[in-house]
Amino acid sequence: MRSPIGLDLGARTPEETAVSIAVEIVAARQGGTGAPLTGAGTPIHRDGGLRNRGR
């Protein structure tokens, strides 16, 4: 882990801060960038979704 944790979402409440931390953890685990998907011009889902993860 690193500090400070969380993405800059403009969070103001503890709940919003928790979301920013959760989003950073998911991005780190899945190799995401945290960049907006709007206008990305690429698929929003990567190959090998949940059905291929052994769950």
C-alpha distance matrix in Angstrom:
0.0 3.7 6.9 9.1 7.8 10.6 13.3 16.4 18.8 20.9 19.9 22.2 22.1 19.6 20.2 19.4 16.2 15.2 16.3 14.3 11.0 12.5 13.6 10.4 9.1 12.7 12.8 10.0 11.6 15.0 14.9 15.9 16.2 16.5 19.9 22.9 25.0 28.2 30.3 27.9 30.9 28.8 28.5 26.0 25.4 24.4 26.6 25.8 25.1 24.7 28.1 27.0 23.9 25.9 25.6
3.7 0.0 3.8 6.2 6.2 9.4 11.9 14.4 17.3 19.1 18.5 20.7 21.1 19.1 20.1 18.9 15.5 15.4 16.6 13.9 11.2 13.6 14.2 10.7 10.8 14.3 13.8 11.4 13.9 16.9 16.1 16.5 16.0 16.0 19.2 22.2 24.8 27.7 29.6 27.5 30.6 29.0 29.2 26.6 26.6 25.8 28.3 27.9 27.2 27.1 30.7 29.7 26.7 29.0 28.7
6.9 3.8 0.0 2.9 4.9 8.5 11.1 12.9 15.9 17.0 16.3 18.1 18.7 16.9 18.5 17.3 13.6 14.3 15.9 13.1 10.8 14.0 14.8 11.7 12.5 16.1 15.7 13.9 16.7 19.5 18.7 18.5 17.5 16.8 19.8 22.6 25.5 28.0 30.1 28.4 31.8 30.5 30.8 28.1 28.5 28.1 30.8 30.6 29.6 29.4 33.1 32.4 29.5 31.8 31.1
9.1 6.2 2.9 0.0 3.8 6.8 9.2 10.5 13.4 14.2 13.6 15.4 16.2 14.8 16.5 15.0 11.4 12.7 14.2 11.2 9.6 13.2 13.8 11.1 12.6 16.0 15.5 14.5 17.4 19.9 19.1 18.4 17.0 15.8 18.5 21.0 24.1 26.5 28.7 27.3 30.8 29.8 30.2 27.3 28.0 28.0 31.0 31.0 29.7 29.6 33.3 32.9 30.2 32.6 31.7
7.8 6.2 4.9 3.8 0.0 3.8 7.0 9.5 11.8 13.4 12.4 14.7 15.1 13.3 14.3 12.8 9.4 9.9 11.1 8.2 6.1 9.5 10.2 7.6 9.0 12.4 12.2 11.5 14.2 16.6 16.3 15.5 14.7 13.3 16.5 18.8 21.6 24.2 26.6 25.1 28.5 27.3 27.3 24.3 24.7 24.8 27.8 27.6 26.1 25.9 29.7 29.4 26.7 29.1 28.1
10.6 9.4 8.5 6.8 3.8 0.0 3.8 6.6 8.4 10.5 9.7 12.6 13.2 11.9 12.2 10.1 7.2 8.0 8.1 4.7 4.0 7.4 7.2 5.5 8.1 10.7 10.4 10.9 13.7 15.4 15.2 13.6 12.7 10.5 13.6 15.5 18.4 20.8 23.4 22.2 25.6 24.6 24.5 21.4 22.1 22.7 25.8 25.9 24.2 24.1 27.9 28.0 25.5 28.2 27.0
13.3 11.9 11.1 9.2 7.0 3.8 0.0 3.8 5.8 8.6 9.1 12.6 13.9 13.7 13.5 10.5 8.7 10.1 8.9 5.1 6.6 9.0 7.2 5.9 9.6 11.2 9.9 11.2 14.3 15.2 14.5 12.1 10.4 7.8 10.3 12.1 15.3 17.4 20.0 18.9 22.5 21.8 22.1 19.1 20.4 21.2 24.6 25.3 23.6 24.1 27.9 27.9 25.9 28.8 27.8
16.4 14.4 12.9 10.5 9.5 6.6 3.8 0.0 3.8 5.6 7.3 10.7 13.0 13.7 13.9 10.5 9.2 11.7 10.6 7.1 9.6 12.1 10.3 9.7 13.3 14.7 13.3 14.8 18.0 18.6 17.6 14.9 12.7 9.7 11.1 12.3 15.8 17.2 19.7 19.3 23.0 23.0 23.6 20.7 22.6 23.7 27.3 28.2 26.5 27.2 30.9 31.2 29.3 32.3 31.1
18.8 17.3 15.9 13.4 11.8 8.4 5.8 3.8 0.0 3.8 5.4 9.0 11.2 12.4 11.9 8.1 8.3 10.8 8.9 6.4 9.9 11.7 9.9 10.6 14.1 14.8 13.9 16.2 18.9 19.1 18.6 15.6 13.7 10.2 11.3 11.3 14.6 15.6 18.6 18.6 22.3 22.4 22.7 19.6 21.6 23.3 26.9 27.8 25.7 26.2 29.9 30.6 29.0 31.9 30.4
20.9 19.1 17.0 14.2 13.4 10.5 8.6 5.6 3.8 0.0 3.8 6.5 9.6 11.7 11.9 8.4 8.7 12.0 11.0 9.0 12.2 14.5 13.2 13.9 17.2 18.3 17.5 19.6 22.3 22.7 22.3 19.3 17.3 13.8 14.6 14.4 17.7 18.2 21.1 21.6 25.2 25.7 26.1 23.1 25.2 27.0 30.6 31.6 29.4 29.8 33.4 34.3 32.6 35.4 33.7
19.9 18.5 16.3 13.6 12.4 9.7 9.1 7.3 5.4 3.8 0.0 3.8 6.0 7.9 8.3 5.0 5.4 8.9 8.5 7.4 10.4 12.6 12.3 13.3 16.1 17.4 17.5 19.4 21.7 22.5 22.7 19.9 18.5 15.1 16.5 16.4 19.4 20.3 23.5 23.8 27.3 27.4 27.3 24.0 25.7 27.5 31.0 31.5 29.0 28.9 32.6 33.6 31.6 34.2 32.2
22.2 20.7 18.1 15.4 14.7 12.6 12.6 10.7 9.0 6.5 3.8 0.0 3.8 6.9 8.4 6.4 7.0 10.4 11.1 10.6 13.0 15.3 15.6 16.7 19.2 20.6 21.0 22.8 25.0 26.0 26.3 23.6 22.3 18.9 20.3 20.0 23.0 23.6 26.8 27.3 30.8 31.0 30.9 27.5 29.2 31.1 34.5 34.9 32.3 32.0 35.6 36.8 34.7 37.0 34.9
22.1 21.1 18.7 16.2 15.1 13.2 13.9 13.0 11.2 9.6 6.0 3.8 0.0 3.8 5.3 5.2 6.2 8.7 10.0 10.7 12.5 14.3 15.4 16.9 18.7 20.2 21.3 22.9 24.7 25.9 26.7 24.3 23.5 20.1 22.0 21.7 24.3 25.2 28.7 29.0 32.4 32.2 31.7 28.1 29.4 31.3 34.5 34.5 31.7 30.9 34.5 35.9 33.7 35.7 33.3
19.6 19.1 16.9 14.8 13.3 11.9 13.7 13.7 12.4 11.7 7.9 6.9 3.8 0.0 3.8 5.5 5.0 6.2 8.7 9.9 10.6 12.3 14.2 15.5 16.7 18.5 20.0 21.3 22.7 24.4 25.5 23.5 23.2 20.0 22.5 22.6 25.1 26.5 30.0 29.9 33.2 32.6 31.8 28.2 29.0 30.6 33.6 33.2 30.4 29.3 32.9 34.1 31.7 33.4 31.0
20.2 20.1 18.5 16.5 14.3 12.2 13.5 13.9 11.9 11.9 8.3 8.4 5.3 3.8 0.0 3.8 5.4 5.1 6.4 8.8 10.0 10.6 12.4 14.5 15.5 16.6 18.4 20.2 21.2 22.5 23.9 21.8 21.9 18.6 21.0 20.8 22.8 24.3 27.9 27.8 31.0 30.2 29.2 25.5 26.1 28.0 30.9 30.5 27.5 26.4 29.8 31.4 29.1 30.8 28.3
19.4 18.9 17.3 15.0 12.8 10.1 10.5 10.5 8.1 8.4 5.0 6.4 5.2 5.5 3.8 0.0 3.8 5.4 5.0 6.3 8.8 9.9 10.5 12.6 14.4 15.4 16.5 18.6 20.1 21.0 22.0 19.5 19.1 15.6 17.8 17.4 19.8 21.1 24.6 24.7 27.9 27.5 26.8 23.1 24.2 26.1 29.3 29.3 26.5 25.9 29.5 30.8 28.8 30.9 28.6
16.2 15.5 13.6 11.4 9.4 7.2 8.7 9.2 8.3 8.7 5.4 7.0 6.2 5.0 5.4 3.8 0.0 3.8 5.4 5.1 6.3 8.7 9.9 10.8 12.6 14.4 15.4 16.8 18.7 20.1 20.9 18.8 18.2 15.2 17.7 18.2 20.8 22.6 25.8 25.4 28.9 28.2 27.6 24.1 25.0 26.4 29.6 29.5 26.9 26.3 30.0 30.9 28.5 30.7 28.7
15.2 15.4 14.3 12.7 9.9 8.0 10.1 11.7 10.8 12.0 8.9 10.4 8.7 6.2 5.1 5.4 3.8 0.0 3.8 5.5 5.1 6.1 8.6 10.0 10.7 12.4 14.2 15.5 16.7 18.3 19.7 18.0 18.2 15.4 18.4 19.0 21.1 23.2 26.6 25.9 29.1 27.9 26.9 23.3 23.6 24.9 27.8 27.3 24.6 23.6 27.2 28.2 25.7 27.6 25.4
16.3 16.6 15.9 14.2 11.1 8.1 8.9 10.6 8.9 11.0 8.5 11.1 10.0 8.7 6.4 5.0 5.4 3.8 0.0 3.8 5.4 5.0 6.0 8.6 9.9 10.5 12.1 14.2 15.3 16.3 17.6 15.5 15.8 12.7 15.5 15.7 17.5 19.7 23.1 22.5 25.5 24.5 23.4 19.7 20.3 21.9 24.9 24.6 21.9 21.2 24.8 26.0 23.8 26.0 23.9
14.3 13.9 13.1 11.2 8.2 4.7 5.1 7.1 6.4 9.0 7.4 10.6 10.7 9.9 8.8 6.3 5.1 5.5 3.8 0.0 3.8 5.5 5.1 6.3 8.8 10.1 10.6 12.4 14.4 15.4 16.0 13.7 13.3 10.3 13.1 13.9 16.4 18.6 21.7 20.9 24.3 23.3 22.8 19.4 20.2 21.5 24.7 24.8 22.5 22.3 26.1 26.8 24.6 27.1 25.4
11.0 11.2 10.8 9.6 6.1 4.0 6.6 9.6 9.9 12.2 10.4 13.0 12.5 10.6 10.0 8.8 6.3 5.1 5.4 3.8 0.0 3.8 5.4 5.2 6.3 8.8 10.0 10.7 12.5 14.4 15.2 13.8 13.9 11.7 15.1 16.5 18.8 21.4 24.4 23.1 26.3 24.9 24.2 20.8 21.1 21.8 24.7 24.4 22.3 21.7 25.5 25.8 23.2 25.5 24.0
12.5 13.6 14.0 13.2 9.5 7.4 9.0 12.1 11.7 14.5 12.6 15.3 14.3 12.3 10.6 9.9 8.7 6.1 5.0 5.5 3.8 0.0 3.8 5.5 5.1 6.3 8.6 10.0 10.7 12.2 13.9 12.6 13.7 11.6 15.1 16.2 17.7 20.6 23.7 22.3 25.2 23.4 22.2 18.7 18.5 19.3 22.0 21.4 19.0 18.2 21.9 22.5 19.9 22.2 20.4
13.6 14.2 14.8 13.8 10.2 7.2 7.2 10.3 9.9 13.2 12.3 15.6 15.4 14.2 12.4 10.5 9.9 8.6 6.0 5.1 5.4 3.8 0.0 3.8 5.4 5.2 6.1 8.6 10.0 10.5 11.6 9.5 10.3 7.9 11.4 12.5 14.1 17.0 20.0 18.5 21.5 19.9 18.9 15.5 15.7 16.7 19.8 19.7 17.5 17.4 21.2 21.7 19.6 22.3 20.9
10.4 10.7 11.7 11.1 7.6 5.5 5.9 9.7 10.6 13.9 13.3 16.7 16.9 15.5 14.5 12.6 10.8 10.0 8.6 6.3 5.2 5.5 3.8 0.0 3.8 5.5 5.1 6.1 8.6 10.0 10.2 8.7 9.0 7.5 11.2 13.4 15.4 18.5 21.0 19.1 22.3 20.6 20.1 17.0 17.2 17.5 20.5 20.5 18.9 19.0 22.8 22.7 20.3 23.1 22.2
9.1 10.8 12.5 12.6 9.0 8.1 9.6 13.3 14.1 17.2 16.1 19.2 18.7 16.7 15.5 14.4 12.6 10.7 9.9 8.8 6.3 5.1 5.4 3.8 0.0 3.8 5.5 5.2 6.2 8.6 9.8 9.7 11.1 10.4 14.3 16.4 17.8 21.1 23.6 21.5 24.2 22.1 21.1 18.0 17.4 17.2 19.7 19.1 17.5 17.1 20.8 20.5 17.8 20.3 19.3
12.7 14.3 16.1 16.0 12.4 10.7 11.2 14.7 14.8 18.3 17.4 20.6 20.2 18.5 16.6 15.4 14.4 12.4 10.5 10.1 8.8 6.3 5.2 5.5 3.8 0.0 3.8 5.5 5.2 6.0 8.1 7.6 10.0 9.5 13.0 14.7 15.4 18.9 21.4 19.1 21.6 19.2 17.8 14.7 13.8 13.8 16.3 15.7 13.8 13.6 17.4 17.3 14.9 17.7 16.8
12.8 13.8 15.7 15.5 12.2 10.4 9.9 13.3 13.9 17.5 17.5 21.0 21.3 20.0 18.4 16.5 15.4 14.2 12.1 10.6 10.0 8.6 6.1 5.1 5.5 3.8 0.0 3.8 5.5 5.3 5.5 4.2 6.3 6.5 10.0 12.3 13.2 16.8 18.9 16.4 19.0 16.7 16.0 13.2 12.9 12.6 15.6 15.7 14.5 15.2 18.9 18.4 16.5 19.7 19.3
10.0 11.4 13.9 14.5 11.5 10.9 11.2 14.8 16.2 19.6 19.4 22.8 22.9 21.3 20.2 18.6 16.8 15.5 14.2 12.4 10.7 10.0 8.6 6.1 5.2 5.5 3.8 0.0 3.8 5.6 5.3 6.3 8.0 9.2 12.6 15.5 16.5 20.2 22.0 19.2 21.7 19.3 18.7 16.3 15.6 14.6 17.0 16.8 16.1 16.7 20.2 19.1 16.7 19.7 19.7
11.6 13.9 16.7 17.4 14.2 13.7 14.3 18.0 18.9 22.3 21.7 25.0 24.7 22.7 21.2 20.1 18.7 16.7 15.3 14.4 12.5 10.7 10.0 8.6 6.2 5.2 5.5 3.8 0.0 3.8 5.8 7.8 10.7 11.9 15.2 17.6 18.0 21.7 23.6 20.7 22.8 19.9 18.7 16.3 14.7 13.4 15.2 14.2 13.5 13.6 17.0 15.8 13.1 16.0 16.1
15.0 16.9 19.5 19.9 16.6 15.4 15.2 18.6 19.1 22.7 22.5 26.0 25.9 24.4 22.5 21.0 20.1 18.3 16.3 15.4 14.4 12.2 10.5 10.0 8.6 6.0 5.3 5.6 3.8 0.0 3.8 5.6 9.2 10.7 13.5 15.6 15.3 19.1 20.7 17.7 19.4 16.4 15.0 12.8 11.1 9.6 11.6 11.2 10.6 11.5 14.9 13.7 11.8 15.2 15.5
14.9 16.1 18.7 19.1 16.3 15.2 14.5 17.6 18.6 22.3 22.7 26.3 26.7 25.5 23.9 22.0 20.9 19.7 17.6 16.0 15.2 13.9 11.6 10.2 9.8 8.1 5.5 5.3 5.8 3.8 0.0 3.8 6.7 9.3 11.6 14.3 14.4 18.2 19.3 16.0 17.9 15.1 14.5 12.9 12.0 10.2 12.5 13.0 13.2 14.8 17.9 16.4 14.9 18.4 19.0
15.9 16.5 18.5 18.4 15.5 13.6 12.1 14.9 15.6 19.3 19.9 23.6 24.3 23.5 21.8 19.5 18.8 18.0 15.5 13.7 13.8 12.6 9.5 8.7 9.7 7.6 4.2 6.3 7.8 5.6 3.8 0.0 3.8 5.8 8.0 10.6 10.9 14.6 16.0 13.0 15.4 13.0 12.7 10.5 10.6 9.9 13.2 14.2 13.7 15.5 18.8 18.0 16.7 20.3 20.5
16.2 16.0 17.5 17.0 14.7 12.7 10.4 12.7 13.7 17.3 18.5 22.3 23.5 23.2 21.9 19.1 18.2 18.2 15.8 13.3 13.9 13.7 10.3 9.0 11.1 10.0 6.3 8.0 10.7 9.2 6.7 3.8 0.0 3.8 5.3 8.7 10.1 13.4 14.6 11.8 14.7 13.2 13.8 11.9 13.1 12.8 16.2 17.7 17.2 19.1 22.4 21.6 20.5 24.1 24.2
16.5 16.0 16.8 15.8 13.3 10.5 7.8 9.7 10.2 13.8 15.1 18.9 20.1 20.0 18.6 15.6 15.2 15.4 12.7 10.3 11.7 11.6 7.9 7.5 10.4 9.5 6.5 9.2 11.9 10.7 9.3 5.8 3.8 0.0 3.8 6.6 8.8 11.8 13.8 11.9 15.2 14.2 14.6 12.0 13.6 14.3 17.9 19.3 18.1 19.6 23.1 22.9 21.7 25.1 24.6
19.9 19.2 19.8 18.5 16.5 13.6 10.3 11.1 11.3 14.6 16.5 20.3 22.0 22.5 21.0 17.8 17.7 18.4 15.5 13.1 15.1 15.1 11.4 11.2 14.3 13.0 10.0 12.6 15.2 13.5 11.6 8.0 5.3 3.8 0.0 3.8 6.4 8.9 10.5 8.7 12.4 12.0 13.3 11.3 13.8 14.7 18.4 20.5 19.5 21.5 24.8 24.6 23.9 27.5 27.1
22.9 22.2 22.6 21.0 18.8 15.5 12.1 12.3 11.3 14.4 16.4 20.0 21.7 22.6 20.8 17.4 18.2 19.0 15.7 13.9 16.5 16.2 12.5 13.4 16.4 14.7 12.3 15.5 17.6 15.6 14.3 10.6 8.7 6.6 3.8 0.0 3.8 5.5 7.9 7.4 11.0 11.4 12.4 10.2 13.3 15.2 19.0 21.2 19.8 21.8 24.9 25.3 24.9 28.4 27.7
25.0 24.8 25.5 24.1 21.6 18.4 15.3 15.8 14.6 17.7 19.4 23.0 24.3 25.1 22.8 19.8 20.8 21.1 17.5 16.4 18.8 17.7 14.1 15.4 17.8 15.4 13.2 16.5 18.0 15.3 14.4 10.9 10.1 8.8 6.4 3.8 0.0 3.8 6.2 5.2 8.1 8.3 8.9 6.9 10.4 12.7 16.3 18.8 17.5 19.8 22.6 23.1 23.2 26.7 26.2
28.2 27.7 28.0 26.5 24.2 20.8 17.4 17.2 15.6 18.2 20.3 23.6 25.2 26.5 24.3 21.1 22.6 23.2 19.7 18.6 21.4 20.6 17.0 18.5 21.1 18.9 16.8 20.2 21.7 19.1 18.2 14.6 13.4 11.8 8.9 5.5 3.8 0.0 3.8 5.5 8.0 9.7 10.8 9.6 13.4 15.9 19.3 22.0 20.6 23.0 25.5 26.3 26.6 30.1 29.4
30.3 29.6 30.1 28.7 26.6 23.4 20.0 19.7 18.6 21.1 23.5 26.8 28.7 30.0 27.9 24.6 25.8 26.6 23.1 21.7 24.4 23.7 20.0 21.0 23.6 21.4 18.9 22.0 23.6 20.7 19.3 16.0 14.6 13.8 10.5 7.9 6.2 3.8 0.0 3.8 5.5 8.4 10.7 10.7 14.5 16.6 19.8 22.9 22.0 24.8 27.1 27.5 28.2 31.8 31.5
27.9 27.5 28.4 27.3 25.1 22.2 18.9 19.3 18.6 21.6 23.8 27.3 29.0 29.9 27.8 24.7 25.4 25.9 22.5 20.9 23.1 22.3 18.5 19.1 21.5 19.1 16.4 19.2 20.7 17.7 16.0 13.0 11.8 11.9 8.7 7.4 5.2 5.5 3.8 0.0 3.8 5.4 8.2 8.6 12.1 13.5 16.7 19.9 19.5 22.4 24.8 24.8 25.4 29.1 29.1
30.9 30.6 31.8 30.8 28.5 25.6 22.5 23.0 22.3 25.2 27.3 30.8 32.4 33.2 31.0 27.9 28.9 29.1 25.5 24.3 26.3 25.2 21.5 22.3 24.2 21.6 19.0 21.7 22.8 19.4 17.9 15.4 14.7 15.2 12.4 11.0 8.1 8.0 5.5 3.8 0.0 3.8 7.0 8.9 12.1 13.4 16.0 19.5 19.4 22.7 24.5 24.5 25.6 29.2 29.5
28.8 29.0 30.5 29.8 27.3 24.6 21.8 23.0 22.4 25.7 27.4 31.0 32.2 32.6 30.2 27.5 28.2 27.9 24.5 23.3 24.9 23.4 19.9 20.6 22.1 19.2 16.7 19.3 19.9 16.4 15.1 13.0 13.2 14.2 12.0 11.4 8.3 9.7 8.4 5.4 3.8 0.0 3.8 6.3 8.9 9.7 12.3 15.8 15.9 19.3 21.1 20.8 22.0 25.6 26.1
28.5 29.2 30.8 30.2 27.3 24.5 22.1 23.6 22.7 26.1 27.3 30.9 31.7 31.8 29.2 26.8 27.6 26.9 23.4 22.8 24.2 22.2 18.9 20.1 21.1 17.8 16.0 18.7 18.7 15.0 14.5 12.7 13.8 14.6 13.3 12.4 8.9 10.8 10.7 8.2 7.0 3.8 0.0 3.8 5.5 7.1 9.5 12.9 12.6 16.0 17.6 17.7 19.1 22.5 22.8
26.0 26.6 28.1 27.3 24.3 21.4 19.1 20.7 19.6 23.1 24.0 27.5 28.1 28.2 25.5 23.1 24.1 23.3 19.7 19.4 20.8 18.7 15.5 17.0 18.0 14.7 13.2 16.3 16.3 12.8 12.9 10.5 11.9 12.0 11.3 10.2 6.9 9.6 10.7 8.6 8.9 6.3 3.8 0.0 3.8 6.7 9.9 12.5 11.3 14.2 16.4 16.9 17.7 21.2 21.0
25.4 26.6 28.5 28.0 24.7 22.1 20.4 22.6 21.6 25.2 25.7 29.2 29.4 29.0 26.1 24.2 25.0 23.6 20.3 20.2 21.1 18.5 15.7 17.2 17.4 13.8 12.9 15.6 14.7 11.1 12.0 10.6 13.1 13.6 13.8 13.3 10.4 13.4 14.5 12.1 12.1 8.9 5.5 3.8 0.0 3.8 6.6 8.8 7.6 10.7 12.7 13.1 14.1 17.5 17.5
24.4 25.8 28.1 28.0 24.8 22.7 21.2 23.7 23.3 27.0 27.5 31.1 31.3 30.6 28.0 26.1 26.4 24.9 21.9 21.5 21.8 19.3 16.7 17.5 17.2 13.8 12.6 14.6 13.4 9.6 10.2 9.9 12.8 14.3 14.7 15.2 12.7 15.9 16.6 13.5 13.4 9.7 7.1 6.7 3.8 0.0 3.8 6.4 6.7 10.3 12.2 11.4 12.4 16.0 16.7
26.6 28.3 30.8 31.0 27.8 25.8 24.6 27.3 26.9 30.6 31.0 34.5 34.5 33.6 30.9 29.3 29.6 27.8 24.9 24.7 24.7 22.0 19.8 20.5 19.7 16.3 15.6 17.0 15.2 11.6 12.5 13.2 16.2 17.9 18.4 19.0 16.3 19.3 19.8 16.7 16.0 12.3 9.5 9.9 6.6 3.8 0.0 3.8 5.8 9.6 10.3 9.0 10.8 14.2 15.5
25.8 27.9 30.6 31.0 27.6 25.9 25.3 28.2 27.8 31.6 31.5 34.9 34.5 33.2 30.5 29.3 29.5 27.3 24.6 24.8 24.4 21.4 19.7 20.5 19.1 15.7 15.7 16.8 14.2 11.2 13.0 14.2 17.7 19.3 20.5 21.2 18.8 22.0 22.9 19.9 19.5 15.8 12.9 12.5 8.8 6.4 3.8 0.0 3.8 6.7 7.2 5.3 7.1 10.4 12.0
25.1 27.2 29.6 29.7 26.1 24.2 23.6 26.5 25.7 29.4 29.0 32.3 31.7 30.4 27.5 26.5 26.9 24.6 21.9 22.5 22.3 19.0 17.5 18.9 17.5 13.8 14.5 16.1 13.5 10.6 13.2 13.7 17.2 18.1 19.5 19.8 17.5 20.6 22.0 19.5 19.4 15.9 12.6 11.3 7.6 6.7 5.8 3.8 0.0 3.8 5.6 5.7 6.8 10.0 10.3
24.7 27.1 29.4 29.6 25.9 24.1 24.1 27.2 26.2 29.8 28.9 32.0 30.9 29.3 26.4 25.9 26.3 23.6 21.2 22.3 21.7 18.2 17.4 19.0 17.1 13.6 15.2 16.7 13.6 11.5 14.8 15.5 19.1 19.6 21.5 21.8 19.8 23.0 24.8 22.4 22.7 19.3 16.0 14.2 10.7 10.3 9.6 6.7 3.8 0.0 3.8 5.3 5.2 7.6 6.9
28.1 30.7 33.1 33.3 29.7 27.9 27.9 30.9 29.9 33.4 32.6 35.6 34.5 32.9 29.8 29.5 30.0 27.2 24.8 26.1 25.5 21.9 21.2 22.8 20.8 17.4 18.9 20.2 17.0 14.9 17.9 18.8 22.4 23.1 24.8 24.9 22.6 25.5 27.1 24.8 24.5 21.1 17.6 16.4 12.7 12.2 10.3 7.2 5.6 3.8 0.0 3.8 5.7 6.7 6.7
27.0 29.7 32.4 32.9 29.4 28.0 27.9 31.2 30.6 34.3 33.6 36.8 35.9 34.1 31.4 30.8 30.9 28.2 26.0 26.8 25.8 22.5 21.7 22.7 20.5 17.3 18.4 19.1 15.8 13.7 16.4 18.0 21.6 22.9 24.6 25.3 23.1 26.3 27.5 24.8 24.5 20.8 17.7 16.9 13.1 11.4 9.0 5.3 5.7 5.3 3.8 0.0 3.8 5.7 7.6
23.9 26.7 29.5 30.2 26.7 25.5 25.9 29.3 29.0 32.6 31.6 34.7 33.7 31.7 29.1 28.8 28.5 25.7 23.8 24.6 23.2 19.9 19.6 20.3 17.8 14.9 16.5 16.7 13.1 11.8 14.9 16.7 20.5 21.7 23.9 24.9 23.2 26.6 28.2 25.4 25.6 22.0 19.1 17.7 14.1 12.4 10.8 7.1 6.8 5.2 5.7 3.8 0.0 3.8 5.7
25.9 29.0 31.8 32.6 29.1 28.2 28.8 32.3 31.9 35.4 34.2 37.0 35.7 33.4 30.8 30.9 30.7 27.6 26.0 27.1 25.5 22.2 22.3 23.1 20.3 17.7 19.7 19.7 16.0 15.2 18.4 20.3 24.1 25.1 27.5 28.4 26.7 30.1 31.8 29.1 29.2 25.6 22.5 21.2 17.5 16.0 14.2 10.4 10.0 7.6 6.7 5.7 3.8 0.0 3.8
25.6 28.7 31.1 31.7 28.1 27.0 27.8 31.1 30.4 33.7 32.2 34.9 33.3 31.0 28.3 28.6 28.7 25.4 23.9 25.4 24.0 20.4 20.9 22.2 19.3 16.8 19.3 19.7 16.1 15.5 19.0 20.5 24.2 24.6 27.1 27.7 26.2 29.4 31.5 29.1 29.5 26.1 22.8 21.0 17.5 16.7 15.5 12.0 10.3 6.9 6.7 7.6 5.7 3.8 0.0
